[in-house]
Amino acid sequence: MSDGDCEMRFGFHAAGGIELHFAAAGNPAKPLVICLYGFPEYWAAWREVMRALARDYHVVAPDLRGFNLSSKPEGIEAYRAKHLVADIAALADHLSPGRPFVLAGHDWGASIAYAYAFAHPERLTHLVIANGVHPVCFQRAIFRDAAQRSASQYINRLRAPDADVLMSEDRFRRTLRMIAGFSKTDWMTPESEAGYLEAWGRPGAMTAMLNWYRASPIVVPAPGEAAGDSFLLSLPDEAVAIRMPHLVVWGEADEALLPVCLDGLDRYAPELAIRRIAGAGHWILHEKPAEVADAIRLFITGR
């Protein structure tokens, strides 16, 4: 691999009143892989995986709406899934017009990757998820599995009106602690931490990032509470089907998303492959970037 393949390039793309900042690596003439991350990260969550894939692919990781250098519209409504999917659709059509591409997502990025796959199956050759959840499987796990419901209580805390202040005070002490609570963080160097603090400290960023949780339809009852109802569980299978080859790379030491979240996924994904990685946790992109990249390459090419 040449140094040019690994070199990160940066740009902005504007559509629908939203400007997305993005990082890119690899030759733009090669097949496109768009990589989406989750809370509370930014494009650099995928940095090492991007470098590992750059020889063979044009790999692009946008800062998602509300994060880091991308636009931060006000209000919860601006963070509904339809708007987040529209952002990715516009970026993909700009980067790969008329040519299907690979979409990869982790955590919240996985949720938007799934939503994009439901809405635009003809645009994807492959869907890759790393420690992320299909919305119906996740909602079912929260309702039926006590351990997953307990593990998901942080969602309600992040939806609270004062979460913005609490997650920002003392130089984002609670945000850093939350990261450490989901799985090991020996990958968090002083340089990495500085990058996160800079991204979180941008005006309006923490409120915008937390609005992803506030806008989500996922219902999280308190432990022991009646499950109630969720429109997600009433959706017909065809509305949440994955019509392209689908890979899940799963770190088995994840403390936020438990293995029960994968139960029933094959009902919606007939071309499903699951690659489990022992010892990796929720931050698998940082913990095992080479293994994640190898799994993606093997899945796409078969070799």
C-alpha positions as CSV (number, residue, x, y, z in Angstrom):
1,M,0.0,0.0,0.0
2,S,1.4,3.4,-0.9
3,D,1.5,6.3,1.5
4,G,-1.0,8.1,-0.8
5,D,-3.6,5.4,-0.3
6,C,-3.4,5.9,3.5
7,E,-3.4,9.7,3.4
8,M,-6.6,11.2,4.8
9,R,-8.3,13.9,2.7
10,F,-11.1,16.1,4.0
11,G,-14.0,17.9,2.4
12,F,-17.5,19.2,2.8
13,H,-20.7,18.3,0.9
14,A,-23.9,20.5,1.2
15,A,-27.4,19.3,0.4
16,G,-30.8,20.2,1.8
17,G,-29.5,22.9,3.9
18,I,-27.1,20.6,5.7
19,E,-23.3,20.6,5.3
20,L,-21.5,17.3,6.1
21,H,-17.8,17.3,6.7
22,F,-16.1,14.1,5.7
23,A,-12.7,12.3,5.8
24,A,-11.7,10.1,2.8
25,A,-8.9,7.7,2.0
26,G,-8.1,5.6,-1.1
27,N,-8.6,6.2,-4.8
28,P,-12.0,7.8,-5.7
29,A,-12.1,5.6,-8.8
30,K,-12.3,2.4,-6.7
31,P,-15.5,1.0,-5.1
32,L,-17.0,3.3,-2.4
33,V,-17.4,2.3,1.2
34,I,-19.2,4.8,3.4
35,C,-18.5,4.4,7.2
36,L,-20.9,5.7,9.9
37,Y,-20.1,5.9,13.6
38,G,-22.1,6.3,16.8
39,F,-22.3,8.4,19.9
40,P,-20.2,10.1,21.1
41,E,-17.6,9.8,18.4
42,Y,-16.8,11.5,15.1
43,W,-15.3,10.4,11.8
44,A,-12.1,9.3,13.4
45,A,-13.8,6.3,14.9
46,W,-13.2,4.6,11.5
47,R,-9.7,6.0,11.0
48,E,-7.6,2.8,11.4
49,V,-10.2,0.7,9.5
50,M,-10.1,3.2,6.7
51,R,-6.4,3.1,6.4
52,A,-6.5,-0.7,6.3
53,L,-9.1,-0.7,3.5
54,A,-7.7,2.3,1.5
55,R,-5.6,0.1,-0.9
56,D,-8.7,-1.5,-2.4
57,Y,-11.5,1.0,-1.8
58,H,-12.5,4.6,-1.7
59,V,-13.4,4.9,2.0
60,V,-15.3,7.9,3.3
61,A,-16.4,8.6,6.9
62,P,-18.6,11.7,7.3
63,D,-19.2,13.6,10.5
64,L,-22.9,13.0,10.9
65,R,-25.4,15.7,11.3
66,G,-24.9,17.3,14.7
67,F,-21.4,16.0,15.2
68,N,-18.0,17.7,15.0
69,L,-17.6,19.9,11.9
70,S,-21.0,19.1,10.3
71,S,-24.2,21.2,10.5
72,K,-26.0,21.3,13.8
73,P,-29.7,22.2,13.1
74,E,-31.7,23.1,16.2
75,G,-34.6,21.0,17.6
76,I,-35.3,17.4,18.1
77,E,-37.3,17.0,14.9
78,A,-34.1,17.7,12.8
79,Y,-32.6,14.4,14.1
80,R,-35.4,12.0,13.0
81,A,-34.1,9.1,11.0
82,K,-35.6,10.3,7.7
83,H,-33.4,13.4,7.8
84,L,-30.3,11.4,8.8
85,V,-30.9,9.0,6.0
86,A,-31.4,11.9,3.5
87,D,-28.0,13.2,4.5
88,I,-26.3,9.9,3.7
89,A,-28.3,9.5,0.5
90,A,-27.2,12.9,-0.8
91,L,-23.5,12.3,0.1
92,A,-23.6,8.8,-1.5
93,D,-25.2,10.2,-4.7
94,H,-22.5,12.8,-4.9
95,L,-19.6,10.4,-4.3
96,S,-21.0,7.4,-6.3
97,P,-23.7,8.6,-8.7
98,G,-25.4,5.6,-10.3
99,R,-23.0,3.1,-8.9
100,P,-24.0,1.0,-5.9
101,F,-21.7,1.1,-2.9
102,V,-20.9,-0.6,0.5
103,L,-22.4,1.0,3.6
104,A,-20.9,0.3,7.0
105,G,-22.2,1.4,10.4
106,H,-21.4,1.2,14.1
107,D,-23.7,2.0,17.0
108,W,-25.9,4.9,16.0
109,G,-24.3,4.8,12.6
110,A,-25.6,1.2,12.3
111,S,-29.1,2.4,13.0
112,I,-28.9,4.9,10.1
113,A,-27.2,2.3,7.9
114,Y,-30.1,-0.1,8.5
115,A,-32.6,2.7,7.8
116,Y,-30.8,3.6,4.5
117,A,-30.8,-0.1,3.5
118,F,-34.5,-0.4,4.1
119,A,-35.2,2.8,2.0
120,H,-32.6,2.4,-0.8
121,P,-31.8,-1.3,-1.3
122,E,-30.9,-0.7,-4.9
123,R,-28.0,1.6,-3.9
124,L,-26.1,-1.0,-1.8
125,T,-24.0,-3.9,-2.8
126,H,-23.3,-4.9,0.8
127,L,-24.3,-3.8,4.3
128,V,-21.8,-4.1,7.1
129,I,-22.7,-3.6,10.8
130,A,-20.1,-3.5,13.6
131,N,-21.6,-3.8,17.1
132,G,-24.9,-2.2,16.0
133,V,-28.5,-3.3,16.1
134,H,-31.4,-3.8,13.7
135,P,-34.1,-1.6,15.2
136,V,-36.8,-4.3,15.5
137,C,-34.4,-6.8,17.0
138,F,-33.2,-4.2,19.5
139,Q,-36.6,-3.1,20.5
140,R,-37.7,-6.7,21.0
141,A,-34.6,-7.4,23.1
142,I,-35.2,-4.4,25.3
143,F,-38.8,-5.4,26.0
144,R,-38.1,-9.2,26.5
145,D,-34.6,-9.4,28.0
146,A,-34.0,-8.0,31.5
147,A,-30.3,-7.8,31.0
148,Q,-30.5,-5.8,27.8
149,R,-33.2,-3.6,29.3
150,S,-30.9,-2.8,32.2
151,A,-28.0,-2.2,29.9
152,S,-30.1,0.2,27.8
153,Q,-31.1,2.5,30.7
154,Y,-28.4,5.0,29.8
155,I,-30.6,5.9,26.8
156,N,-33.2,7.4,29.1
157,R,-30.5,9.3,31.0
158,L,-29.1,10.8,27.8
159,R,-32.6,11.9,26.8
160,A,-33.1,13.9,30.0
161,P,-33.4,17.7,29.6
162,D,-30.2,18.3,31.7
163,A,-28.1,15.7,29.9
164,D,-26.4,18.3,27.8
165,V,-25.0,20.1,30.9
166,L,-24.2,16.9,32.8
167,M,-22.3,15.3,29.9
168,S,-20.3,18.5,29.2
169,E,-19.3,19.6,32.7
170,D,-15.8,19.0,34.1
171,R,-14.3,18.7,30.7
172,F,-16.8,16.1,29.6
173,R,-16.0,13.8,32.5
174,R,-19.2,11.8,32.3
175,T,-18.9,11.4,28.6
176,L,-15.4,9.9,28.9
177,R,-16.7,7.7,31.8
178,M,-19.5,6.4,29.6
179,I,-17.1,5.4,26.9
180,A,-15.0,3.5,29.5
181,G,-18.2,1.8,30.8
182,F,-19.1,0.2,27.5
183,S,-15.8,-1.7,27.1
184,K,-12.1,-1.3,27.6
185,T,-10.5,1.9,26.4
186,D,-6.8,1.3,26.3
187,W,-6.9,2.6,22.7
188,M,-7.8,6.1,24.1
189,T,-4.4,7.9,23.9
190,P,-4.0,11.5,25.0
191,E,-4.0,12.5,21.4
192,S,-7.3,10.6,20.8
193,E,-8.9,12.2,23.9
194,A,-7.9,15.6,22.7
195,G,-9.6,15.0,19.4
196,Y,-12.8,14.0,21.2
197,L,-12.7,16.9,23.5
198,E,-12.3,19.3,20.6
199,A,-15.2,17.6,18.7
200,W,-17.5,17.7,21.7
201,G,-16.6,21.2,22.6
202,R,-17.8,22.7,19.3
203,P,-20.8,25.1,19.8
204,G,-24.1,23.2,20.0
205,A,-22.4,19.8,19.5
206,M,-23.4,18.1,22.7
207,T,-27.1,19.1,22.4
208,A,-27.2,18.0,18.8
209,M,-25.5,14.7,19.5
210,L,-28.0,14.0,22.3
211,N,-30.9,14.9,20.1
212,W,-30.3,11.6,18.2
213,Y,-31.4,9.8,21.4
214,R,-34.4,12.2,21.9
215,A,-35.6,11.7,18.4
216,S,-35.3,7.9,18.4
217,P,-38.5,5.8,18.4
218,I,-36.8,3.2,20.6
219,V,-38.8,2.7,23.9
220,V,-36.8,1.8,27.0
221,P,-39.0,0.9,30.0
222,A,-37.5,1.0,33.4
223,P,-36.5,-2.4,34.8
224,G,-39.5,-4.3,36.0
225,E,-41.9,-2.0,34.2
226,A,-44.5,-3.3,31.7
227,A,-43.1,-3.3,28.2
228,G,-45.9,-1.2,26.7
229,D,-45.9,-0.7,22.9
230,S,-43.6,0.3,20.1
231,F,-44.6,1.0,16.5
232,L,-41.3,-0.7,15.5
233,L,-42.8,-4.1,16.5
234,S,-45.8,-3.5,14.3
235,L,-43.9,-2.9,11.1
236,P,-44.3,-5.6,8.4
237,D,-41.2,-7.7,7.7
238,E,-40.8,-6.2,4.2
239,A,-40.5,-2.7,5.6
240,V,-37.4,-3.7,7.6
241,A,-35.9,-6.3,5.3
242,I,-32.2,-6.3,4.3
243,R,-32.2,-7.2,0.6
244,M,-28.4,-7.2,0.1
245,P,-25.6,-9.4,1.6
246,H,-25.3,-8.4,5.2
247,L,-22.3,-8.8,7.6
248,V,-22.4,-8.3,11.3
249,V,-19.0,-8.0,13.0
250,W,-19.7,-8.5,16.7
251,G,-17.3,-7.9,19.6
252,E,-18.5,-10.3,22.2
253,A,-17.4,-8.2,25.2
254,D,-19.8,-5.4,24.5
255,E,-21.5,-4.2,27.7
256,A,-24.0,-1.9,26.0
257,L,-25.3,-4.2,23.3
258,L,-25.7,-7.9,24.4
259,P,-25.8,-10.9,22.1
260,V,-29.5,-11.2,22.5
261,C,-29.8,-8.2,20.1
262,L,-28.8,-10.5,17.3
263,D,-31.7,-12.9,18.0
264,G,-34.0,-13.1,15.0
265,L,-31.9,-11.0,12.7
266,D,-31.9,-13.8,10.1
267,R,-35.6,-13.3,9.8
268,Y,-35.0,-10.0,8.1
269,A,-31.6,-10.7,6.4
270,P,-31.6,-13.9,4.3
271,E,-28.0,-13.3,3.2
272,L,-26.6,-12.8,6.7
273,A,-23.1,-13.6,8.0
274,I,-22.0,-13.0,11.5
275,R,-18.3,-12.7,12.5
276,R,-17.8,-12.8,16.2
277,I,-14.6,-11.5,17.7
278,A,-13.8,-12.7,21.2
279,G,-12.4,-10.2,23.6
280,A,-13.5,-7.2,21.6
281,G,-16.1,-4.8,23.1
282,H,-18.4,-2.0,22.0
283,W,-15.5,0.1,20.6
284,I,-14.4,-2.7,18.3
285,L,-13.4,-0.2,15.6
286,H,-10.6,1.0,17.9
287,E,-9.9,-2.3,19.6
288,K,-9.6,-4.5,16.5
289,P,-9.4,-2.4,13.4
290,A,-7.3,-4.9,11.4
291,E,-9.8,-7.7,12.2
292,V,-12.7,-5.5,11.2
293,A,-11.1,-4.5,8.0
294,D,-10.2,-8.1,7.1
295,A,-13.7,-9.2,7.8
296,I,-15.1,-6.5,5.5
297,R,-12.7,-7.3,2.7
298,L,-13.4,-11.0,2.9
299,F,-17.1,-10.4,3.0
300,I,-17.0,-8.1,-0.1
301,T,-14.5,-10.0,-2.2
302,G,-14.7,-13.6,-0.8
303,R,-11.0,-13.6,-0.3
